[in-house]
Amino acid sequence: MIKRGLASTHTPVLLAEVLRALAVQPGGRYIDTTLGGGGHAAAILEQSSPGGQLLGIDADPAAIEAARERFQGSGDSILFVNDNYANLQSICIKYDFFPVHGILFDLGLSSLQLDEGGRGFSFQHEAPLDMRFSPGQKTTAADIVNTAPEAKLAGIIRTYGEESQSGRIARAIVQGRPIRTTLQLARVIEQAVGRRGRFHPATKTFQALRIAVNHELENLENALKQAVDLLGYEGRLAVISYHSLEDRIVKQFMQKEARACICPPETPVCVCGHTPTIRLINKKVIVPTTEEIRANPRSRSAKLRAAERIIAPGDCYASTEDHAFLTIAKSQGWRRPALLEKIKIAFIAA
């Protein structure tokens, strides 16, 4: 049973497209690596019923507590883990939750984090410059803003915010120290570069600081590699990104893992020995419809990419016997627990 509480007001982005990309089926096991408000998780559980299971991960303990309240009464169909998806593989091993049929990454901030003014993610509210997903993390945005050398600060804003005025902004921040709150930082930036267009001039800097505080790009790269290894035969990986840096990492990762050769173009003969581990589900990125953007403006920059796990030579399913087993298993409803246990043996042995 899913309780209709505060978290249920969360509007999941590209919901129908995510369910199609993951090919959610009854009895499947799925992972939502960024549980957030639980919108995608609720739909996955509903479509995977009866017998579906979901592992919900979030680095933010507040999100986990909100999800516990929302899914109160769901029993053992959902497992909550307060951790970072950078530890995806160890989480799945700890909770004996592999292989799985689908893994979702919905990157960026949840509505809960944006709407909770005290976290420092938004300059719409006066709040301390925190921006940590988890209170257990040591470095806050205030630490970076008030201690980083000007050159390093400019590099963070330029690299993670793709901000053309990074040097001017960094200089203004250093001159305006100490800066303790979101509105104070937003004012410093606006005074440094002025205000033009629809978006506040502090938008990219706030994005850059959040990414730096939470090591988002490094964690994403590590987690994507782990995710492919956790997918079972024909398991699906779906990723929603919200800015070009994330989308570039996802796109390049999926394209590389889908290719048979990753040698430089000038190499006359393949020497890399690379074999594909996935096939692309959507070669063109999926974006929200005009109707969805109108109903949920936060979805406007969302991009969805998806891929399916395939068998490669040397993989744990690559033998003739394994192929025969999987063919029979699929025809008999291979998502049943007993068959999953047999598949897991192949994973452990590999």
N, C-alpha and C positions, 0 to 999 in steps of 0.2 A: 504494500500500500504506500502511495506517495502522498505525503501530507502537503496540503496547499497552504504554505506559509509565506513568509517574507521572501525566501529564496526563489519561490515559484514565479515571482514577478520578473525574473531574469529572462530576457528574450534571446534564445540561442541563434547564432548566425548560421545561415546556409543549412538549416536543419534538414530539409528534405534531401538536399544534395549530399550531405554527410552520410545519411542513412543509406543512400544508393551507393555511395563510394565505398562504404564499409561492407556492403552486401549483407546487412544484418539479418540473421535467420534465427528461428527458435532453437534454443539449446546452446547457443554460441557463447563463447567467453570473450569479453572485450575489456579494453583498458582505456579509460579517459585520463590522460596524463595531466590535464589541467581542469580539474573538476569544477572549480568556480561556483557559479550559481546552480549547477546541476541540470541545466536545460537539455544539453545533449545527452547526458547520462540517463535522464528520465525517459527520453524517447528511445534510446538504445535498449533499455530494460524492457520497455513496453513491446518493442518489436521483436525482441529475442525471447519473449515469453511464449510458451512455458519452458522453464528449465534454464533460461539465460542467466549468466553471471557477469558482474562488472566489477573491476578493480578501479576505484576512483582515487587519484593521486592529486595532491595539491600542496605546494610549499607553504601556503598561507593557512595557519591554524584556524583563523576565523572562517575561512571558506569551508574547511572540514566540518566545523561545528554547525554551520548553516546547512550543510548537506545532510548531516546526521538528523537534523530536525526535519528537513524536507522528506527524507526517505525513511522516516520512522515507521516501523511496521513492515519494512521490506524484507526482513529476515536475513538469511544468508545469501540472498541474491546480489548483494552489493557489499564490498569490503572497502573501508575508508583507510587511507594511508596519508599521514601528514609528512611528506618528504618531497624532495626535489626530483623531477623526472631525469635529472642527470644521473641518478642512481637507479634507473629503471630496471636494469637486469638484476641487481642485487635484491631489489624489492620483490620482483617476481619469484626469485629463487626462495627468498625468505618465506613468502606466503604460498609457495607451491602453486603458482598461477602461470603456467606455461606448458605447452605452446598455446597461443591464443588465436582467435579468428579475426580480430581487428584491433587496431590501436589508433586512437585519435589524439592529435595535438591541436588544441585551440589556443594559439599563442597570444601574447599581449595581455592587457588588463581585463579583468572581469568587471561587470557592472557593479558588483559589490565593492570592489576596491576603489573604483572611481567615485561611487556615491558616498563612501565612508570618508568624510572630509579630513579626519585626523591622521591619515596615513601619509599625506604629503605627495600623493601621486598627481594631484590636479591643482592648478592655480586658480580654480574656481572657488576654493575654500582657503581660509587662513589656517595654516597647520605647520608643524615642525617639518623641516626638510629631512624626511626619513626615507621613504620609497623602498624599504625592504619588503620582500615578499614574506619573509619569515623573521620574527623578532630575534631568532637565534643567530642571525648573521651579524657580523661585527661592524662592517662599514656601512655608514648611512650616506645619503646625498649631502648632508651638511658637512661630513668629513671631507668629501671630495671638493666641495665648493670652497671650503675655508682653509684647506691645507695643500691642495695640489698646486704645483708651480704653474705659472701662466701658460707656458708652452704645452705642458701636459693637459691642462684643462682645455685649451684650444683644440688639441688633438682628439680628446674625448668627444667634444661637441661636434667637431668636423666629421669624425669617423662614424660615430654612432647616431648622430642627429642629421648628418648630411647637410649641415648648416654652412652656407657660404660666408656668413658673417661671424664665423667662429672666433677669429682673432680679436675682433672688436668686442664681442660679448665677453670673452675670457678676460680681456683687459679691464672691462667695466666691473666684472665680478671681483677681481683682485683688488681694484681700487675701492670697491664698496664693502669689503670685509670689515667686520664679521656679518654674514648673512645667515639668518636663522630660520626664516619662514618662507613659505611658498609665495605669498603675495609680495614679500620684500624682494625675492629673487626675480619675480615676474616684472616688477617695476624697474629694477636695475637693467634688465634686458631691454624693456620697451624704451627706456630713456637712452640706451646706447645705440639702438638701431632704428627707432621709430616704429610706426605702425602703419602697414599697408596691406590691403587685401582682406580676405575674410578671416584668416587665421591669426591668432595672437602670435607675436614674434617670439614668445617664450616656448612655443609648442615643441619645436625640434630640440631645444636644449633640455627640456624636461624629459623627453624621450631618451636622449643620450645619457643623462644621469641615471635614469631608471635602468637602462640596459647595462651600464657600467657597474652599478651597485649590485645587481643580481646576476652578473656574468651570463646574461641571457644567450648571447650568440655562441659562446663556447659550450654552454650546457646543451644547446639545441644540436650542435654538431655531434657531440658525444651521444646524445640520446637517440638520434636517428640511426646511428650504427647499431646500437643495442636493440632498437625496435625491430629491425629486419631479422635479427637472429632469434627473436622471441616469437615471430609469426610462424604458424603452422602452414602446411601445404595450402596454397590459394588464400592464405590470410591477407587481409588488406591493411594498408597504412594510409591514413588520411591526415593532412596537415592544413590548418587554416593560418595564414600569416596576415599581418596587418601593415607591414612596411617593407620597403624594397630590400633591406639588409636580410631580414628573415627569409623573404621569398627567394632571394638569390641563393641562400644556403640550401633551402629545400629543393629548389629546381636543379642546382648543380649536383646535389647528392643523388637525387632520383635518376637524373640522366646518366650519371656515372655508373650507378648500380644496375642500370638497365642495358648498358652497352657490353658487347662481347670483347671489345678492345678499347683500352684507354691510353694507348701509345700516342705520343705527339703526332700531328698530321704528317710531319716530314719523315717519320720512320717508315722505311720501305716495307719491312716485314714485322708483323706483330711479335713483340718480345715480352709483353707485360704479363701474359698468362692469366689475365683477368677473365672471369666468367660472370655473366649476369646473374643477379639474385632476385631481381624483381622485373615486372613489366609495367609500363605506365598505363594507368586506367584512362586518364584524360591527358592527351598530349597538349591540349590548350587549357590554360588555367581557367577555373570556374570562378565567376564573380557573382555578386548578388544582383538580383533583378532591380529594376527601377522601383517596383512596388515595395520590395523589401527595404531598400534604402530609405524610401519615404516613410515607412512604418518604423524603421529602426536605423536612425542616422549613423549610429556607431558601426554599422556594418559596411559603410561606404568604401572602405579601403581593403576589405577582406578578399583574400585569394585562396582558393582551395586547390590542392594538388593531391593526387592519390595514386597508389601503386599496389600491385599484387605480388605476393611471394611466389617464386617459381623454383623448380628443382634444377640445380646446376650439377655438372659432373663433380663428384667428390662430396656432394652434399649427403646429409644423413638419410635422404630418401632416394639416393641416386641408383641403387642397385635394381636389377630386374625384379627381385622378390619384393622390394619396397614399392615399386611401381604397381605391381599386381595387388599388393595389400591395399594401397590407397585407392585403387580403382574399385575394389570390392567394398571398402569402407565407405566411400562416397555413395555408392549405390544402395547401401544399407542404412544410410543416415549417419555419416561418419562423425557428426558432432556430438554423438552420445558419449557420456562419461567413460564408459568402458573402452571405447575406441580411442579416446583422448589419452587415456592412461598408457595404451600400447604405443601411441605416437610419441609420448613423452620419453619412453625408454630409448627410442632412436635418438632423441635430442640429447639425453644424458650420455649416451654412448659415443656421440659424435665428437 
